[in-house]
């Protein structure tokens, strides 16, 4: 068995280039249509015009909106919603930086109720559909190491490492998401930290 390559992080919390994060919210990349995406696909999706979860050109967006052909219309975000993500690339797990650490996330707000978890919690995404299967051991271990690095950098306790689905529990509303997946045991993840 080969040794797990640990992520190298340069997290500068002393500089003005980072917020004081109080927690971490984990996500997975299963989309509403149950397809999974790679990191580049997630970045493209978040920074594109979207109609009913489908990426469209600006002109098509304007036309569909004008003709009221669609249920959900979303304009591009200025950056991917997550602060980072992990995925398998060429047989190994890698980390991708996302939204800058000085900006609030766009990953765990509850429309009309709260934006607290975007404002105070880092958003991290693991590429894969963990409703169908748990993360591979190497991916699990990598995500633990990554989480510990952020916990150390920001003084975050493991009780403040949550899955997206737990945001709804904390707000006292029915769960709207399964993130980071039904097969990702958040209690086990926290105990492994």
Secondary structure, 3 states (H helix, E strand, C coil): CCCCCCCCCCCCCCCCCCCCCCEEEEEECCCCCCCCCCHHHHHHHHCCEEECCEEECHHHHHHHHHCCCCCCEECCCCCCCCCEEEEEECCEEEEEECCCCCCCCCCCCECCCECHHHHHEEEEEECCCCCCCCCCHHHHHHHHHHHHHHHHHHCCCHHHEEEHHHHHHHHCCCCCCCCCCCCCCHHHHHHHC
